[in-house]
Amino acid sequence: MLTIIEDTRQQKGKYKEAHQHFKDRGVNILRSKLPIGDYALLTDLSRVIDTKKGFEECVGNFASKDHDRVKKEIAKAKENDIELIFLVIDKKANCLEDAKDWHNVHGKVKGETLYKILNSVQIRHGVRFEFCTPEQSGPKILELLGVQP
């Protein structure tokens, strides 16, 4: 049986669609503290998925005072040869370039600015950003972890 680890700091039930997908396929979810990210395979911690709920959460993590925490996580991944993938789960965004047209209703950071920040993080630190809708989140997490559906 396949077991994936979900970080205990991940809000329970945040991604109902992903959990339903895992359950429907007999994938066991073990909630435990992960040093980096939100999801990993129990048998292989060399790749982790850090989920972000849309560009709103990206702004909070990459374009605010909180960005030091993310920078430390990226550095820790690099030190330990862990591939870190940020999965942006959003109804509309399909790629990083979609940030350019994103309209921030909650703050001052414009979409174009967010795009530049995320693109530079990707280039400078060797992480990558992937995108999917909430309905695609379960299959996408498994795919990114290298599990055949």
Secondary structure, 3 states (H helix, E strand, C coil): CCEEEEECCCCCCCCHHHHHHHHHCCCEEEEECCCCCCEEECCEEEEEEEEEEHHHHHHHHHCCCCHHHHHHHHHHHHHCCCEEEEEEECCCCCCHHHHHHCCCCCCCCCHHHHHHHHHHHHHHHCCEEEEECHHHHHHHHHHHCCCCC
